[in-house]
Amino acid sequence: MSDETSLPADVIEAIRSNRKIEAIKLLREDRNLGLKEAKETVDAYVRQNPHLEVQRNTGGGLGRLVLLILGLMIFYALYKKFV
């Protein structure tokens, strides 16, 4: 297997951004690896460096939606008051 400690910067960035499939594709292109070997290399790197993998955003969409609706309500209230 390849040296997992020296992955290219774009592969590491893809891992940090939770784009594991993209990281595997980039690694395959960079090192001319097969799919299985590239996946194993990325998986091993993630296991050795768990701090690089960003936590998935769960539930953030609902909070943004509430803020958007609240902002629109405030905008509408100000519009009605001054127009």
A tleap script that builds the chain and sets N, CA, C and O, in Angstrom:
source leaprc.protein.ff14SB
mol = sequence {
  NMET SER ASP GLU THR SER LEU PRO ALA ASP
  VAL ILE GLU ALA ILE ARG SER ASN ARG LYS
  ILE GLU ALA ILE LYS LEU LEU ARG GLU ASP
  ARG ASN LEU GLY LEU LYS GLU ALA LYS GLU
  THR VAL ASP ALA TYR VAL ARG GLN ASN PRO
  HIE LEU GLU VAL GLN ARG ASN THR GLY GLY
  GLY LEU GLY ARG LEU VAL LEU LEU ILE LEU
  GLY LEU MET ILE PHE TYR ALA LEU TYR LYS
  LYS PHE CVAL
}
set mol.1.N position { 0.834 -1.187 0.000 }
set mol.1.CA position { 0.000 0.000 0.000 }
set mol.1.C position { 0.875 1.245 0.000 }
set mol.1.O position { 2.018 1.203 0.454 }
set mol.2.N position { 0.351 2.333 -0.498 }
set mol.2.CA position { 1.111 3.587 -0.572 }
set mol.2.C position { 1.294 4.198 0.806 }
set mol.2.O position { 0.637 3.803 1.769 }
set mol.3.N position { 2.166 5.135 0.883 }
set mol.3.CA position { 2.418 5.844 2.133 }
set mol.3.C position { 1.253 6.779 2.428 }
set mol.3.O position { 1.089 7.802 1.763 }
set mol.4.N position { 0.440 6.427 3.428 }
set mol.4.CA position { -0.751 7.219 3.742 }
set mol.4.C position { -0.437 8.561 4.386 }
set mol.4.O position { -1.293 9.445 4.415 }
set mol.5.N position { 0.771 8.729 4.902 }
set mol.5.CA position { 1.082 9.949 5.635 }
set mol.5.C position { 1.371 11.126 4.722 }
set mol.5.O position { 1.427 12.263 5.193 }
set mol.6.N position { 1.556 10.889 3.435 }
set mol.6.CA position { 1.913 11.995 2.549 }
set mol.6.C position { 0.905 12.125 1.403 }
set mol.6.O position { 1.258 12.007 0.230 }
set mol.7.N position { -0.332 12.366 1.763 }
set mol.7.CA position { -1.353 12.566 0.740 }
set mol.7.C position { -1.252 13.981 0.185 }
set mol.7.O position { -0.837 14.898 0.894 }
set mol.8.N position { -1.623 14.161 -1.064 }
set mol.8.CA position { -1.620 15.507 -1.647 }
set mol.8.C position { -2.599 16.431 -0.905 }
set mol.8.O position { -3.574 15.974 -0.308 }
set mol.9.N position { -2.322 17.705 -0.959 }
set mol.9.CA position { -3.132 18.691 -0.236 }
set mol.9.C position { -4.586 18.688 -0.687 }
set mol.9.O position { -5.486 18.862 0.135 }
set mol.10.N position { -4.832 18.491 -1.992 }
set mol.10.CA position { -6.222 18.513 -2.455 }
set mol.10.C position { -7.001 17.301 -1.954 }
set mol.10.O position { -8.215 17.385 -1.768 }
set mol.11.N position { -6.332 16.188 -1.735 }
set mol.11.CA position { -6.994 15.005 -1.175 }
set mol.11.C position { -7.353 15.257 0.281 }
set mol.11.O position { -8.457 14.937 0.720 }
set mol.12.N position { -6.419 15.829 1.025 }
set mol.12.CA position { -6.679 16.145 2.435 }
set mol.12.C position { -7.813 17.155 2.551 }
set mol.12.O position { -8.663 17.027 3.432 }
set mol.13.N position { -7.839 18.139 1.691 }
set mol.13.CA position { -8.917 19.134 1.721 }
set mol.13.C position { -10.266 18.490 1.432 }
set mol.13.O position { -11.267 18.844 2.056 }
set mol.14.N position { -10.304 17.556 0.502 }
set mol.14.CA position { -11.553 16.843 0.207 }
set mol.14.C position { -12.007 16.036 1.421 }
set mol.14.O position { -13.202 15.979 1.712 }
set mol.15.N position { -11.070 15.414 2.129 }
set mol.15.CA position { -11.418 14.665 3.347 }
set mol.15.C position { -11.983 15.612 4.392 }
set mol.15.O position { -12.992 15.303 5.026 }
set mol.16.N position { -11.348 16.756 4.579 }
set mol.16.CA position { -11.834 17.742 5.554 }
set mol.16.C position { -13.232 18.248 5.222 }
set mol.16.O position { -14.006 18.588 6.117 }
set mol.17.N position { -13.546 18.296 3.944 }
set mol.17.CA position { -14.846 18.804 3.500 }
set mol.17.C position { -15.888 17.701 3.350 }
set mol.17.O position { -16.934 17.912 2.736 }
set mol.18.N position { -15.605 16.524 3.908 }
set mol.18.CA position { -16.527 15.384 3.824 }
set mol.18.C position { -16.835 14.982 2.396 }
set mol.18.O position { -17.954 14.571 2.090 }
set mol.19.N position { -15.854 15.098 1.525 }
set mol.19.CA position { -16.001 14.675 0.127 }
set mol.19.C position { -15.049 13.497 -0.104 }
set mol.19.O position { -14.074 13.594 -0.850 }
set mol.20.N position { -15.365 12.393 0.556 }
set mol.20.CA position { -14.488 11.228 0.544 }
set mol.20.C position { -14.369 10.629 -0.858 }
set mol.20.O position { -13.282 10.214 -1.260 }
set mol.21.N position { -15.471 10.579 -1.601 }
set mol.21.CA position { -15.425 10.028 -2.959 }
set mol.21.C position { -14.503 10.872 -3.834 }
set mol.21.O position { -13.719 10.341 -4.620 }
set mol.22.N position { -14.606 12.190 -3.688 }
set mol.22.CA position { -13.720 13.073 -4.446 }
set mol.22.C position { -12.266 12.846 -4.043 }
set mol.22.O position { -11.378 12.853 -4.895 }
set mol.23.N position { -12.020 12.646 -2.752 }
set mol.23.CA position { -10.658 12.392 -2.280 }
set mol.23.C position { -10.092 11.128 -2.917 }
set mol.23.O position { -8.928 11.087 -3.317 }
set mol.24.N position { -10.929 10.102 -3.004 }
set mol.24.CA position { -10.487 8.849 -3.628 }
set mol.24.C position { -10.180 9.071 -5.103 }
set mol.24.O position { -9.168 8.582 -5.604 }
set mol.25.N position { -11.044 9.804 -5.803 }
set mol.25.CA position { -10.812 10.085 -7.227 }
set mol.25.C position { -9.513 10.861 -7.430 }
set mol.25.O position { -8.719 10.544 -8.316 }
set mol.26.N position { -9.309 11.883 -6.596 }
set mol.26.CA position { -8.099 12.691 -6.721 }
set mol.26.C position { -6.849 11.853 -6.458 }
set mol.26.O position { -5.843 11.996 -7.153 }
set mol.27.N position { -6.916 10.989 -5.462 }
set mol.27.CA position { -5.771 10.141 -5.143 }
set mol.27.C position { -5.488 9.158 -6.277 }
set mol.27.O position { -4.329 8.902 -6.602 }
set mol.28.N position { -6.542 8.607 -6.879 }
set mol.28.CA position { -6.352 7.692 -8.004 }
set mol.28.C position { -5.637 8.391 -9.157 }
set mol.28.O position { -4.726 7.832 -9.769 }
set mol.29.N position { -6.064 9.622 -9.444 }
set mol.29.CA position { -5.434 10.381 -10.531 }
set mol.29.C position { -3.990 10.720 -10.198 }
set mol.29.O position { -3.105 10.611 -11.046 }
set mol.30.N position { -3.760 11.131 -8.960 }
set mol.30.CA position { -2.422 11.576 -8.561 }
set mol.30.C position { -1.411 10.432 -8.549 }
set mol.30.O position { -0.267 10.600 -8.971 }
set mol.31.N position { -1.842 9.270 -8.062 }
set mol.31.CA position { -0.899 8.157 -7.885 }
set mol.31.C position { -1.134 6.989 -8.838 }
set mol.31.O position { -0.452 5.969 -8.751 }
set mol.32.N position { -2.091 7.136 -9.739 }
set mol.32.CA position { -2.398 6.078 -10.706 }
set mol.32.C position { -2.705 4.756 -9.989 }
set mol.32.O position { -2.147 3.710 -10.318 }
set mol.33.N position { -3.612 4.834 -8.997 }
set mol.33.CA position { -3.987 3.668 -8.197 }
set mol.33.C position { -5.305 3.102 -8.681 }
set mol.33.O position { -6.059 3.768 -9.390 }
set mol.34.N position { -5.573 1.882 -8.296 }
set mol.34.CA position { -6.875 1.284 -8.521 }
set mol.34.C position { -7.857 1.812 -7.485 }
set mol.34.O position { -7.470 2.437 -6.498 }
set mol.35.N position { -9.129 1.551 -7.731 }
set mol.35.CA position { -10.169 2.051 -6.837 }
set mol.35.C position { -10.021 1.498 -5.426 }
set mol.35.O position { -10.094 2.247 -4.452 }
set mol.36.N position { -9.815 0.197 -5.315 }
set mol.36.CA position { -9.720 -0.424 -3.994 }
set mol.36.C position { -8.529 0.119 -3.206 }
set mol.36.O position { -8.658 0.440 -2.025 }
set mol.37.N position { -7.374 0.221 -3.857 }
set mol.37.CA position { -6.182 0.694 -3.156 }
set mol.37.C position { -6.334 2.161 -2.734 }
set mol.37.O position { -5.924 2.536 -1.636 }
set mol.38.N position { -6.923 2.987 -3.606 }
set mol.38.CA position { -7.123 4.393 -3.247 }
set mol.38.C position { -8.097 4.524 -2.080 }
set mol.38.O position { -7.878 5.329 -1.175 }
set mol.39.N position { -9.179 3.732 -2.097 }
set mol.39.CA position { -10.151 3.784 -1.001 }
set mol.39.C position { -9.512 3.341 0.300 }
set mol.39.O position { -9.709 3.977 1.336 }
set mol.40.N position { -8.748 2.260 0.260 }
set mol.40.CA position { -8.060 1.785 1.462 }
set mol.40.C position { -7.085 2.822 1.994 }
set mol.40.O position { -6.961 2.995 3.206 }
set mol.41.N position { -6.397 3.508 1.100 }
set mol.41.CA position { -5.437 4.534 1.509 }
set mol.41.C position { -6.140 5.701 2.183 }
set mol.41.O position { -5.697 6.176 3.229 }
set mol.42.N position { -7.245 6.170 1.585 }
set mol.42.CA position { -8.000 7.279 2.180 }
set mol.42.C position { -8.594 6.857 3.517 }
set mol.42.O position { -8.527 7.609 4.489 }
set mol.43.N position { -9.176 5.657 3.575 }
set mol.43.CA position { -9.745 5.167 4.839 }
set mol.43.C position { -8.689 5.072 5.929 }
set mol.43.O position { -8.934 5.457 7.073 }
set mol.44.N position { -7.517 4.560 5.577 }
set mol.44.CA position { -6.431 4.452 6.556 }
set mol.44.C position { -5.992 5.824 7.037 }
set mol.44.O position { -5.712 6.017 8.220 }
set mol.45.N position { -5.934 6.769 6.120 }
set mol.45.CA position { -5.527 8.126 6.500 }
set mol.45.C position { -6.548 8.747 7.453 }
set mol.45.O position { -6.177 9.411 8.420 }
set mol.46.N position { -7.839 8.529 7.175 }
set mol.46.CA position { -8.892 9.065 8.051 }
set mol.46.C position { -8.805 8.417 9.429 }
set mol.46.O position { -8.955 9.100 10.442 }
set mol.47.N position { -8.566 7.117 9.478 }
set mol.47.CA position { -8.432 6.439 10.776 }
set mol.47.C position { -7.233 6.971 11.563 }
set mol.47.O position { -7.302 7.112 12.783 }
set mol.48.N position { -6.141 7.265 10.868 }
set mol.48.CA position { -4.932 7.745 11.541 }
set mol.48.C position { -5.039 9.225 11.914 }
set mol.48.O position { -4.333 9.691 12.809 }
set mol.49.N position { -5.912 9.958 11.239 }
set mol.49.CA position { -6.053 11.405 11.467 }
set mol.49.C position { -7.529 11.766 11.624 }
set mol.49.O position { -8.072 12.486 10.786 }
set mol.50.N position { -8.187 11.286 12.674 }
set mol.50.CA position { -9.634 11.535 12.800 }
set mol.50.C position { -9.978 13.009 12.963 }
set mol.50.O position { -11.115 13.402 12.701 }
set mol.51.N position { -9.035 13.828 13.385 }
set mol.51.CA position { -9.288 15.252 13.547 }
set mol.51.C position { -9.497 15.959 12.205 }
set mol.51.O position { -10.046 17.060 12.175 }
set mol.52.N position { -9.071 15.350 11.102 }
set mol.52.CA position { -9.224 15.979 9.790 }
set mol.52.C position { -10.633 15.861 9.245 }
set mol.52.O position { -11.065 16.702 8.457 }
set mol.53.N position { -11.352 14.832 9.652 }
set mol.53.CA position { -12.689 14.619 9.119 }
set mol.53.C position { -13.666 15.531 9.855 }
set mol.53.O position { -13.848 15.418 11.067 }
set mol.54.N position { -14.276 16.416 9.121 }
set mol.54.CA position { -15.204 17.391 9.695 }
set mol.54.C position { -16.489 16.679 10.080 }
set mol.54.O position { -16.953 15.790 9.366 }
set mol.55.N position { -17.066 17.073 11.216 }
set mol.55.CA position { -18.341 16.512 11.630 }
set mol.55.C position { -19.430 16.941 10.668 }
set mol.55.O position { -19.462 18.083 10.209 }
set mol.56.N position { -20.312 16.017 10.374 }
set mol.56.CA position { -21.411 16.340 9.467 }
set mol.56.C position { -22.389 17.258 10.145 }
set mol.56.O position { -22.656 17.132 11.340 }
set mol.57.N position { -22.915 18.172 9.387 }
set mol.57.CA position { -23.871 19.148 9.896 }
set mol.57.C position { -25.242 18.511 9.956 }
set mol.57.O position { -25.850 18.235 8.922 }
set mol.58.N position { -25.729 18.278 11.160 }
set mol.58.CA position { -27.046 17.678 11.318 }
set mol.58.C position { -27.983 18.690 11.953 }
set mol.58.O position { -27.711 19.198 13.041 }
set mol.59.N position { -29.057 18.976 11.295 }
set mol.59.CA position { -30.059 19.867 11.847 }
set mol.59.C position { -29.812 21.341 11.582 }
set mol.59.O position { -30.642 22.165 11.965 }
set mol.60.N position { -28.731 21.704 10.956 }
set mol.60.CA position { -28.435 23.104 10.708 }
set mol.60.C position { -29.381 23.753 9.714 }
set mol.60.O position { -29.583 24.967 9.746 }
set mol.61.N position { -29.959 22.952 8.832 }
set mol.61.CA position { -30.859 23.475 7.817 }
set mol.61.C position { -32.113 24.063 8.410 }
set mol.61.O position { -32.591 25.093 7.936 }
set mol.62.N position { -32.666 23.431 9.443 }
set mol.62.CA position { -33.885 23.921 10.072 }
set mol.62.C position { -33.639 25.261 10.751 }
set mol.62.O position { -34.475 26.160 10.667 }
set mol.63.N position { -32.519 25.400 11.412 }
set mol.63.CA position { -32.190 26.666 12.067 }
set mol.63.C position { -32.045 27.796 11.063 }
set mol.63.O position { -32.490 28.917 11.310 }
set mol.64.N position { -31.429 27.503 9.941 }
set mol.64.CA position { -31.286 28.525 8.896 }
set mol.64.C position { -32.634 28.910 8.320 }
set mol.64.O position { -32.880 30.080 8.026 }
set mol.65.N position { -33.506 27.928 8.161 }
set mol.65.CA position { -34.840 28.205 7.637 }
set mol.65.C position { -35.616 29.101 8.590 }
set mol.65.O position { -36.278 30.043 8.154 }
set mol.66.N position { -35.544 28.822 9.876 }
set mol.66.CA position { -36.229 29.651 10.877 }
set mol.66.C position { -35.689 31.069 10.839 }
set mol.66.O position { -36.464 32.025 10.889 }
set mol.67.N position { -34.373 31.223 10.750 }
set mol.67.CA position { -33.788 32.565 10.680 }
set mol.67.C position { -34.212 33.296 9.415 }
set mol.67.O position { -34.466 34.500 9.453 }
set mol.68.N position { -34.291 32.594 8.308 }
set mol.68.CA position { -34.739 33.200 7.059 }
set mol.68.C position { -36.177 33.688 7.171 }
set mol.68.O position { -36.492 34.806 6.764 }
set mol.69.N position { -37.040 32.854 7.719 }
set mol.69.CA position { -38.451 33.248 7.884 }
set mol.69.C position { -38.566 34.424 8.827 }
set mol.69.O position { -39.322 35.357 8.556 }
set mol.70.N position { -37.838 34.402 9.921 }
set mol.70.CA position { -37.858 35.520 10.866 }
set mol.70.C position { -37.380 36.807 10.204 }
set mol.70.O position { -37.971 37.868 10.403 }
set mol.71.N position { -36.321 36.713 9.421 }
set mol.71.CA position { -35.815 37.892 8.712 }
set mol.71.C position { -36.831 38.433 7.717 }
set mol.71.O position { -37.002 39.647 7.601 }
set mol.72.N position { -37.500 37.548 7.005 }
set mol.72.CA position { -38.524 37.988 6.056 }
set mol.72.C position { -39.703 38.641 6.769 }
set mol.72.O position { -40.268 39.616 6.273 }
set mol.73.N position { -40.073 38.110 7.924 }
set mol.73.CA position { -41.170 38.712 8.697 }
set mol.73.C position { -40.803 40.121 9.161 }
set mol.73.O position { -41.630 41.031 9.109 }
set mol.74.N position { -39.568 40.297 9.612 }
set mol.74.CA position { -39.115 41.620 10.046 }
set mol.74.C position { -39.079 42.572 8.862 }
set mol.74.O position { -39.512 43.719 8.971 }
set mol.75.N position { -38.567 42.107 7.738 }
set mol.75.CA position { -38.520 42.923 6.536 }
set mol.75.C position { -39.933 43.348 6.126 }
set mol.75.O position { -40.155 44.514 5.800 }
set mol.76.N position { -40.879 42.424 6.139 }
set mol.76.CA position { -42.258 42.727 5.755 }
set mol.76.C position { -42.883 43.727 6.718 }
set mol.76.O position { -43.586 44.641 6.288 }
set mol.77.N position { -42.632 43.563 8.028 }
set mol.77.CA position { -43.181 44.495 9.016 }
set mol.77.C position { -42.631 45.901 8.797 }
set mol.77.O position { -43.379 46.876 8.865 }
set mol.78.N position { -41.341 46.012 8.539 }
set mol.78.CA position { -40.745 47.329 8.281 }
set mol.78.C position { -41.271 47.916 6.981 }
set mol.78.O position { -41.509 49.121 6.899 }
set mol.79.N position { -41.454 47.091 5.979 }
set mol.79.CA position { -41.994 47.552 4.691 }
set mol.79.C position { -43.389 48.117 4.881 }
set mol.79.O position { -43.697 49.189 4.360 }
set mol.80.N position { -44.249 47.404 5.627 }
set mol.80.CA position { -45.621 47.870 5.845 }
set mol.80.C position { -45.653 49.160 6.663 }
set mol.80.O position { -46.511 50.015 6.442 }
set mol.81.N position { -44.731 49.300 7.596 }
set mol.81.CA position { -44.715 50.479 8.455 }
set mol.81.C position { -44.300 51.732 7.682 }
set mol.81.O position { -44.836 52.811 7.937 }
set mol.82.N position { -43.360 51.612 6.748 }
set mol.82.CA position { -42.839 52.792 6.065 }
set mol.82.C position { -43.421 53.000 4.673 }
set mol.82.O position { -43.094 54.001 4.035 }
set mol.83.N position { -44.237 52.137 4.190 }
set mol.83.CA position { -44.800 52.315 2.842 }
set mol.83.C position { -46.281 52.556 2.927 }
set mol.83.O position { -46.938 52.730 1.901 }
savepdb mol mol.pdb
quit
